[in-house]
Amino acid sequence: MRLDRFLALHNPGAPMALVQRWLRTGQTRVNGSRARGGERLEAGQEVRLPPFTPREPEDAPDKAPEWAIRELSGRILWRDAWLLVLDKPHGMPVHGGSGQTWGVVDAMRALLEREGRGEMPELCHRLDKETSGCLLFALDKPSARRMSAAFKSKDVDKEYHAWVAGAPRGDAGVIEQPLIKGSSRGGERMVIAGGAEGLSARTRYRVLERHDGISLLAAFPDTGRTHQIRVHLQWLGHPVAGDEKYGQPHFNQRLRRAGISRMGLHAHKIHFAHPATGEPLTITAPPDEALRRLQTLARDWKAVTPPDSGTGAPDSRSRYQTKPDGGFRPERGVGRRGGRTPPKGS
């Protein structure tokens, strides 16, 4: 059983947002060490359970609101007895947290519970809050185990569409930069490229559309690191449009002036072997209205918005005052611009 499911089972009434907070803050330990929610427990392991007293019903945190349940019920791309693929809307978190007590998982569980079919959706992977598109759930334990193994063995292919500032010089390329997690001066969680302690990460990309100052890329992550596509494209010098964490501030301001208020990253397609039948399955999520407007805007980019004063994408190691080796600078002082320059021809 997954650790997060184990914690929820042994703490009846604990919302998933609270369980995730226990995991993030290290209040839950497995054999004395921190562990991730997706880690599967084995017989003989010792799990530390933090103290928990269920709240009275009137004090219980909010459940997924009706509007969210209705919204997601109309965004199911594929469903059978084993799997469900959802077209997740941008701006809706997968899990509750950071001031929000519910997420997509809670809304989907409420939706299936109302149908009375006894299915308990288990998330197979994650998407960032501002990323839209294909999100895969398993509807029974055997399917969850098989899909978990498929993701670990890299037998699941994912294609993202990303609107980015500028355009790479070539029509395709590969970004292989290790990624390391950390925190900025204000405590914001972020990831940077490079550093001896970083985890290996690889993203392939292909240019789909080129316009004057903005382009559409297809990105194929060969690894599944946190914020991988966003950080890799930022390192390349072509950050994702509307990305407030890793993006180009002047470019994002132009988008907002033109009425685009979302990040231009979309989980366009997912391909895998069905866990029950073994047949290949490909699911595609269409772009939403905001992305279609962005595509229209891109075709006449300079005419719609005035040129900005930005000269390139900021390097996250400079913006968040991090060292070139991936370490984080003290809160005081000004960090030097030491970001690595993308290779020629990238």
N, C-alpha and C positions, 0 to 999 in steps of 0.2 A: 504494500500500500504506500502511496505517496505520503510524505511527511505532513504536508498541509492537510490532507484528508484525515490522517491519523489524529492530528491535533483537533480538528473540528469534531471528529467522532467522540473524542474523550473530553470535550468541553462543550456539551450541548448548550445551544443558545449563543455561542460565541460567533459573531459575524466574521466573514472571511477577511474583512479589512483589518480586524483585530489580530487574527491569526497571522496575516502578512506582516503586521507591525511587530509581533513577537519574533518572527524570523529575521526581519531587517535589523532589529536592535539586539539580537543575540540572546533574548530571554529564553529561547528554546535551544537545547543542545542535544546532540546525538553523540554518545560516548564522550561527553565532555567538550565537544568541538561544535563550532557553528555549522549549520547545514542549510541547504536551500530547500524550498518547499517542494520542488520536483524530485528530490532525492527519494529513492524507494528504500523502505526499511527492510531489514533482514532479521531473522530470528536471533535472539541473543543480544541485540543492541539495547543500550540503555538510553531512554529519551527523558529529558527533563521537561516537565510540564509546568509552566508558570501558574501561579495562583489565579483563579478566575471564579467570580461569583456572578451568576446570570442576573441581568437587570430585570426589574419588574416590567411587564408588558408596556406600561405607559412610558417607561424610560428607554425602551429599546430603540436602537438606531433605525433610521429610515430604511425601508425596503426599496427595491427598485420601483420607481414611479410607474403609473399606468401608461403614460405617454411613451416611456422607453420600451415597455413590453410590447405595446402596439407597434412601435417603430420597428423593432427587431423581428416581430412576427412576419412582417412584409419584406424582410431582407434575407430570407433563407434561399440560398442558391442551390443546395443539394440536401436531400434528406432520405435516408432509408433506415433499416432496423439497426444499423451499426454506426453510421456517421451522420454528421450534420456540418455543412459548410455555410457560414454566415458572411454576408457582406457588411462588415463592421463600419459604421459611420465614423467620420473623423470627429474628434473632440469628445468621444465617449471612451472612458478608460476600460480596460479589460477587467481590472480588479478595483475595488474601492481603496481609498487611501488619500493622503494629502488633502484632507478636508472633505472628501467625498465618501459617503458610507456605502455606496453600491457601485457595481460595475456591470459590464456585459455578462459576465458569468452569472451574477445574481439574477439578472433579468431573464436569461435563458432558462435557468433552473425554475424560476417562477412560472414561465410560460409552459414548460413541459410538465410541471407539477399540476397545472390546471387541466391539462389534457388527460391526466390520470393514467398514463401509460407506464408509469414506474421507471422511466428513463432518468438517469442522472448524468447530465453532460459533463464530461471531463475535458478540460482544455488540453490540446496537444502542442500548442506553441503560443507565442504572444505577439502582439502588435503594440507599438507605442500609441499613446492616447490620440495624437494628432494624425496618425496613419490610418487610412481607410483600406477596405478590401477584404480579401479572403482570410477567414479565421476558421480553423478546423476544430471540431469537437468530436470526441468518441462517445458513443451512447451505451457502451457496455464495457466491462473490465477486460475481456479478451481483446477487443478492438483497441482499447487504450494501451495495452501492453504491446501489441503489434505495431501500432503507430509510433509509440515511444522508441521502439527498436529501429523503426524505419528512419526516424529523425536522427538517431544516434549514428546510424550507418550511412547517413547522407543519401538515402534512397528517396528522399522527397525533394523535388525540384520546385523552387519558388522564383517567380519573376515579378519584379516591382517596376512600376513606372515612376520616374522622378523628373519633375520639371526643375531645372537648375539654372543658376546664373551663368551666362556665357555659354561656351561650348568647348569640349575637348578638341584638340587638333585632329586627331585621327577619328576613324569611324568606329573603332572598338578598342578595348584595352583591358588590362587586369591590374587591380590595385592589391598589393600584398604589403600591408602595414600592420604590425602588432598593435593591439588596443589595450589600454589600461584604464581602469576605473579610478575615480577620485572625487574630490569635492572642491568647489571654487571657494573664494574667500567668504562668500555669503552662505556657504553650506549647501549650495545647489549641486545636486548629483549630476556628473557629466563624465564623458569618456574622451580621451585624447589618443591620437595616433603616435606611434613610436615609443621608444623607451625599452631598456633592456629587460624590464620586468613585465612587459606587455604580453598578452596572449595572441597567438598567431591568428590572423584573419585574412580572408581572401574574397574579393568581390570582382566579378567580371561585369563589364558594361558594354553597351552598344548604343550608338546615337540613332534615334528614330526620326527626330525632326530637328532642323537647325533654323533658328530665326535670328533676327538682329538683336542680340543681347540676352537671349533666353533659348533654352533647348530642352527637348524631351529625350531622356535616356531610358533604356531598359537595363535594369540592374539585376544581377544574379548572384546572390550571396552563397558562396561555397561553405562558409562557416556561419554560425548563428550567434555572434557576439552582440551584446547590448549596443544599440544605436549604430550598428556596423555600417550600414549604407550611408547614413547621414554623416558620420565622421570621416569615412573614406572619401566621399565626394567633397567634403570640406577640405580635406588634406590635398585633394587633387586640384583645388582652386576653383571648383564649381559647386558651391553649396546648394542644398535643396531650397527651392523657393519657399519663402514663408517660414523657414526654420528659425525660431526665435532663440534657440540655444546655440546652434552651430552655424547659423546663416550669416549673410552679409546685411548689416543693418540698413544701409542706404537702399539696397535692392528691395528689402522687405517693406520699407516705407513706400516705395513706388507701387508695390503690389497693393498695399492698404489704400493708397490714394485712388487706385483703379478699382477698388471694391472687392479685392481678393483677400479673405481673412483666414484662410486655412493653409496648412503646409502642403506642398505639392508632392507628397509621397503616397503611393497607392499600391497595395498588394494585388497586382493585376491577375496573377494566375498561380495555381498550385497543381502539381502533377505527382501522382504516386500510385502504387498498386493497392487496390482495395483490400483491406485486411481480412475480409471473409471470402471473397471470390478470387482474389489474385488478379483480376482484370485491371488494366491501366485506366486511370480516371483522371481527367483534366477538368478543372473548374475555373471559370473566368468571371471576374467581377467587373462590371462596366463602370466607367468613370461617372462620378456624380455631377450635379449641375455646376458646382463651383469649379471643378476641373475642366469641364467643357467650356466654361466662360474663360478660364485661364488659357486654354488652347486658342480660342478666338482672339484673345488679347495678344498672345504671343505673335500672331501673324502680322500685327501692326504695332509692335512694341514701342518704337520711338514716337510714332504719331500719337499714341494714346497717353504716354507719360513722358515728362521731360527728363533729360539725362540727369543722372545723379553725380555726386562728387566723389563717389567711392572709386578706388583704383584697384580693387581686388578683394578677394575673400579674406577676412581676418583669420589668422592662425589661432586655433583654440588654446595653444600653449602660451601665446601672448595675451589673449583676451582674458584668460583665467589665471594669469600669472603663474604658469607652471614652468618647470625647468626643461631643457631640451631632452633630458634622459627620462622624462615622464614624472619626476618628483614634483611636489607642489611647494611653491614658495610660501614664506610666512605671510601673514595677513598684511603687515606693513610693507611699505616700499613699492616701487614700481617695477614690474617685470619687463625685461628687455624683449624685443621682438626677435626670438630665436627659432621661429618655426622653420621646419624643413621645407625646402623648395621642391615642388614636384619635378620629376625628371623631364628632360627635354623630349618633346614629341608626345607627351601624355595628353 
